[in-house]
Amino acid sequence: MLCVQGPADSTVSADRLAGLQQTLGTGFTLRGVNGDWTEAGGEKAVSSWLRLKTTETFRPDLVAAQNDSLAVGARKALEVQRREWSGLPFLGCDGLPEGGQRLVAEGRLAATVVTPSNTGPALELVARWLPTKRPTPRETLLVPRSHPPEDRLKRRRP
């Protein structure tokens, strides 16, 4: 798998990579490149990576990006520089209705991870804290979902 990540010094990039690695477990080869969260950044990162000699011996089965814009940029780079890879599934993250979900509907992404908004849960925590001033949980887990749902994703033959 080729993973197109955000900036190397970003805690969000590190956390998303750790989550991906935890979910995948062992048995996967993962190569990562860093961009700047933009479509142009994804395209530049993948284009630079493709110029390396080591890419001649590695062909990913899919391209996963840490946001939808990076996935689109990665796709552009591969369509130009490695046409034979342009049919790979491209996966994004964030999944906004007018972003990643639209890109899936258009066929530009195979899927995206929809990350829920943190505004509602944050306001709920504040509302619970105000009357009591009791400490709130240090962390609150927001559950992402797949778009399309996992049971509707197309299975590829090895």
N, C-alpha and C positions, 0 to 999 in steps of 0.2 A: 504494500500500500504506500502511495505517496501522500504525505500529510503536509498540506500547505498551512503554515502556522502564522500567527501574528508575530509581532516583534519579539526577538529573543529575550529582551529584558522585561517583558510584560508578565506580571503574575497571572493574568487571565490566560495568556498563551500557555504558560506552564501548567496551570490548573486544568485547562482543556486537554492538553497532551496527557497528563497523568490520568484523567478520566478515561480517555480513549484507550490508553495502555491497560488500565485496570479492566475495562470492559472486554478488550480483545483477548487478554491473557497471553499465553505462549502460543507458538506455532505460526506467528505472522511475522513477516519481514516488513519493517516500517522504516521508510526514509522520510526525513523531514527537511523542509526548506522554510525560511522565514520571509514574510512580506510585511507590509505596513497597514494591514486591515482593509486596503482598497483593492479594487479590481486591477488597477495599474500595478499595484504592489505585488499581487498574485501573479500577474503576467510576467513581470520583471524577475521575480524570484524563480519561477519555473523555467523561464528562458535561460537564466544564468545557470541553473542546475543542469539543464539539458546540454550545455556546452562542456560539461565535465566528462572526462573519459570513463568514469565509473558508471555512467548511465547506459553505456553500451551493454553491460552485463545484467542490468536490472530492468525488468518490465513490470510495472505495477498492474494489479488486477482491478484497482480502482483508485480514484483520487478523492481524498477526503480533505476538506478545508475547514478551518476554524471559524469562518463566516461565509455567507453566501457570495459576497463580492470577491473574496479570494478565490472561490471555486470558479466563478465566471472568468476571472483573469487567468487562472491555470488552464482552463479549457481553451481560451484564445491562444495561449502559448503553444499548447499541444497541437491545435489545429493547424498552426503555421509550421512548426518545427518537426512534429512527429505525427503526420496525418494518420498513420496506422494505429495510433493510440487515441485518436479523437473519439472513437466509439466506446471508450471506457466509461463506466458510470462515474459521475461527479456528484459528490455529496457536499452539502453546505451545512451551515449552522446559523441560527437566529430565527429563520423561518417566519419573517414578518409577512402578513397577507399580500402586500404589494411588493415584496422583495422575493425571498426564497420560495414562498408558496406559488407566486406567479411564475417564477423561473421553472418550477417543477411542472406546472400546467403547460408551459410553453415547450417543455422537453429539453430545456437547457441544463437542468439538473435532474438527476434520477430521484433524489430525495433531499430533504433538509430536516434538521433537528429544530423543532420549535421550542425556543426557550421562553418560558412564561415571564411576563412582566413582574418586576419586583415591587412596583409602586403599591398595589393593593395590599400585599402582605406587610410591607413596611408601615403603611398607614394603620393597619390592624394592630401591629405591635405598639405603635405610639398610642393608639386609643386605649389599649389595655394597660399601658404604663401610666398614663396621665392620672387616673383616679387613685392608684395605689402607690406609685413610684417604686414598685418592686422591680428588680432587674428582669430584663427580658432575656430570652434565650440568646446565647452568643451567636448561634447560627440557625438559619431557617432553610430547610431544604425545599427548593422549588423543582418540581418534577417536569422534566422535558418530555416531549412526545415526538414521534416521527410523523412527517408529512411526505408522502401519504402514509397511512397507518401501516405498520410492519406487515400485517397479513395481506396487504394489497401490493407490496413491493414485488417486482418481477424477479424471479430466481434465475440466475445465470448458470449455464452449464459450465463445468470446469474445462 
